[in-house]
Amino acid sequence: MRLLFIGDIVGRAGRTIVQDKLPGLVEAHGIDFVVINGENSAAGFGITETIVQDLLDAGGDVITTGNHAWDQRDALVFCERQPAFLRPVNYPSGVPGKGANLYTARNGANILVMNAMGRVYMDALDCPFAAVEKELAACPMGEFADAIVVDFHAEATSEKQAMGHFLDGRVSLVVGTHTHVPTSDYRVLPSGTAYMSDAGMTGDYDSVLGMEKEEPVQRFLRKVPSARFTPALGDPTLCGVAVDIEDGTGLALAVEPLRIGGHLSPHIPSFWEKS
């Protein structure tokens, strides 16, 4: 089974490259399932229901989020009627929406997707490790789920790595989001879980984390805000991670980054090129 995870979409530039490139990638490389982090897709802050639908129409199967999940207030409403939208699973009990759900891939496999948020240098939510463990107990890989994907939206790489080792052998992929910079530590962990500390941003890298450079730079220099952050609209890069998953076990056979367009060096997974 072939899976693609697309890192944090930032603004119109990120949305545009996903809508332009994803349908062709799915068709050309036989991708069975696509997870997209869309929490910065609405002008850099949150996501709207219209954008969720646009990303699904482009070939996405699930839209994950993070600390900006509720920046667009209507998300608190549409999250209840949109099963493809996930907010972090470790929000307190009673918060609208779901943090985990079971989906059907194009090849008929059952895929459990979980979205969790870290607590180091982040909002003090419930324990992400306990929340993920609870979902795994209810839907273990090999019984109810053929594969499991965890988007761990966190600041600290130590917390992300700990989550990867905590889940090694029990899920197909643990991938970090939030820091908007792709890491080079993609690998299959000893017990068969694919891991990458951050999938990177899908947006314009001639920026500061996807935002026009001038205002962030001035805030670092002067410590005084002078304008709102606005998403950069230059040539975007689509960043993500691709995983080949073994049928029957749900464990990873191979994992590599995907980078297309923009200002970063391009990379197409080698196992795609051989297919």
Residue pairs with C-beta under 8 A, 6 or more apart in sequence:
1 32
1 33
1 105
1 107
1 109
1 146
1 147
1 244
1 245
1 246
1 247
2 29
2 30
2 31
2 32
2 33
2 242
2 243
2 244
2 245
3 31
3 32
3 33
3 34
3 35
3 111
3 147
3 149
3 172
3 173
3 242
3 243
3 244
3 245
4 25
4 26
4 31
4 33
4 34
4 35
4 240
4 241
4 242
4 243
4 258
5 34
5 35
5 36
5 37
5 149
5 151
5 173
5 175
5 199
5 240
5 241
5 242
5 243
6 18
6 22
6 34
6 35
6 36
6 37
6 60
6 199
6 202
6 238
6 239
6 240
7 37
7 177
7 180
7 182
7 198
7 199
7 200
7 201
7 202
7 239
7 240
7 241
8 14
8 37
8 38
8 39
8 40
8 66
8 177
8 178
8 180
8 199
8 200
8 201
8 202
8 203
8 210
9 15
9 18
9 36
9 37
9 38
9 40
9 41
9 55
9 201
9 202
9 203
10 40
10 41
10 44
10 180
10 201
10 202
10 203
10 204
10 209
10 210
10 211
10 231
10 232
11 40
11 41
11 42
11 43
11 44
11 203
11 204
11 210
11 231
11 232
11 233
12 43
12 231
12 233
13 203
13 204
13 210
13 231
13 232
13 233
13 234
13 235
13 236
14 40
14 41
14 201
14 202
14 203
14 204
14 210
14 231
14 236
14 238
15 41
15 51
15 54
15 55
16 236
17 202
17 236
17 237
17 238
17 260
17 261
17 262
18 36
18 55
18 58
18 60
18 202
18 238
19 54
19 55
19 58
21 238
21 260
21 261
22 34
22 58
22 59
22 60
22 238
23 58
23 59
25 31
25 59
26 34
26 59
29 272
29 275
30 275
31 59
31 106
31 242
32 105
32 106
32 107
32 109
33 61
33 103
33 105
33 106
33 109
33 111
33 147
34 59
34 60
34 61
34 62
35 60
35 61
35 62
35 64
35 113
35 149
35 151
36 55
36 60
36 62
36 63
36 64
37 63
37 64
37 65
37 66
37 151
37 153
37 177
37 199
38 47
38 51
38 52
38 55
38 63
38 64
38 65
39 46
39 47
39 64
39 65
39 66
39 67
39 68
39 69
39 71
39 153
39 177
40 46
40 47
40 68
40 203
40 210
40 231
41 47
41 51
41 55
42 48
42 51
42 71
42 72
43 230
43 231
44 210
44 211
44 229
44 230
44 231
45 68
45 71
45 72
46 68
46 69
46 70
46 71
46 72
46 75
47 63
47 65
47 68
47 69
47 72
47 75
47 85
48 72
48 74
48 75
49 74
49 75
49 78
49 82
52 63
52 78
52 82
52 84
52 85
55 63
56 63
56 84
60 84
61 84
61 103
61 105
61 111
62 84
62 86
62 101
62 103
62 113
63 84
63 85
63 86
64 86
64 113
64 115
64 151
64 153
64 177
65 85
65 86
65 87
65 88
65 115
65 153
66 88
66 115
66 117
66 151
66 153
66 177
66 178
67 117
67 122
67 123
67 153
67 178
69 75
69 87
69 88
69 97
70 76
70 87
75 85
75 87
75 97
76 96
76 97
77 96
78 85
79 85
79 87
79 96
79 97
79 98
80 96
80 97
83 98
83 101
84 103
85 97
86 97
86 98
86 99
86 100
86 101
86 113
86 114
86 115
86 151
87 95
87 96
87 97
87 98
87 99
87 115
88 99
88 115
88 116
88 117
88 125
88 128
88 153
89 98
89 99
89 100
89 114
89 115
89 116
89 128
89 131
89 132
89 135
90 99
90 116
90 117
90 125
90 126
90 127
90 128
90 130
90 131
90 132
91 99
91 125
91 126
92 125
92 126
99 114
99 115
99 116
99 131
99 135
100 112
100 113
100 114
100 115
100 135
100 139
101 112
101 113
102 110
102 111
102 112
102 139
102 144
102 145
103 110
103 111
103 112
103 113
104 110
104 111
105 111
105 146
105 147
109 146
109 147
109 247
110 144
110 145
110 146
110 147
111 145
111 146
111 147
111 148
111 149
112 135
112 139
112 141
112 144
112 145
112 147
112 148
112 149
113 148
113 149
113 150
113 151
114 132
114 135
114 148
114 149
114 150
114 151
115 150
115 151
115 153
116 128
116 131
116 132
116 150
116 151
116 152
116 153
116 163
117 123
117 125
117 128
117 152
117 153
117 154
118 128
118 152
118 153
118 154
118 155
118 156
118 159
118 160
118 163
118 178
119 125
119 127
119 128
119 159
120 154
120 155
120 156
120 158
120 159
121 155
121 156
122 154
122 155
128 152
128 154
128 163
129 162
129 163
129 166
132 150
132 163
132 166
132 167
136 148
136 167
136 170
136 171
139 145
139 148
140 170
141 147
141 148
141 170
141 171
141 172
141 250
142 249
142 250
145 250
146 247
146 250
147 172
147 173
147 245
147 250
148 170
148 171
148 172
148 173
148 250
149 171
149 172
149 173
149 175
150 163
150 167
150 171
150 173
150 174
150 175
151 175
151 177
152 159
152 160
152 163
152 174
152 175
152 176
152 177
153 176
153 177
153 178
154 160
154 163
154 176
154 177
154 178
155 178
155 179
157 176
157 183
157 197
157 198
160 174
160 176
160 197
160 198
161 195
161 197
163 174
164 174
164 189
164 193
164 195
165 189
167 174
167 193
168 189
168 190
168 191
168 192
168 193
168 195
169 189
169 191
169 192
169 193
169 251
170 191
170 193
171 193
171 250
172 193
172 194
172 243
172 245
172 250
172 251
172 252
173 193
173 194
173 195
173 241
173 243
173 245
173 252
173 255
174 193
174 194
174 195
175 194
175 195
175 196
175 198
175 199
175 241
176 183
176 196
176 197
176 198
176 199
177 198
177 199
178 198
179 198
180 198
180 200
180 201
180 203
180 209
180 210
181 198
181 200
181 201
182 196
182 198
182 199
182 200
182 201
182 239
182 257
182 259
182 264
183 196
183 197
183 198
183 200
185 195
185 196
185 197
186 194
186 195
186 196
186 241
186 255
186 256
186 257
187 194
187 195
187 196
187 255
188 194
188 195
188 252
188 253
188 254
188 255
189 195
191 251
192 249
192 251
192 252
193 251
193 252
194 241
194 243
194 252
194 254
194 255
195 255
196 241
196 255
196 257
199 239
199 240
199 241
199 257
200 237
200 239
200 240
200 257
200 259
200 264
201 209
201 210
201 237
201 239
202 236
202 237
202 238
202 239
202 240
203 210
203 231
203 232
203 236
203 237
204 210
204 231
204 232
204 233
204 234
204 235
204 236
204 237
204 262
204 263
205 236
205 237
205 262
205 263
205 264
206 213
206 232
206 234
206 235
206 263
207 213
207 231
207 232
207 234
208 216
208 217
209 216
210 231
210 232
211 229
211 230
211 231
211 232
212 229
212 230
212 231
212 232
213 232
214 227
215 225
215 226
215 227
215 228
215 229
215 230
216 229
218 224
218 226
219 225
219 226
234 262
235 261
235 262
235 263
236 261
236 262
237 259
237 260
237 261
237 262
237 263
237 264
238 258
238 259
238 260
238 261
238 262
239 257
239 258
239 259
239 264
240 257
240 258
241 255
241 256
241 257
241 258
242 255
242 256
242 257
242 258
242 269
242 271
242 272
243 252
243 254
243 255
244 252
244 253
244 254
244 255
244 271
245 251
245 252
245 253
246 252
246 253
253 271
254 269
254 271
256 267
256 269
256 270
256 271
257 267
257 269
258 267
258 268
258 269
259 265
259 266
259 267
260 266
260 268
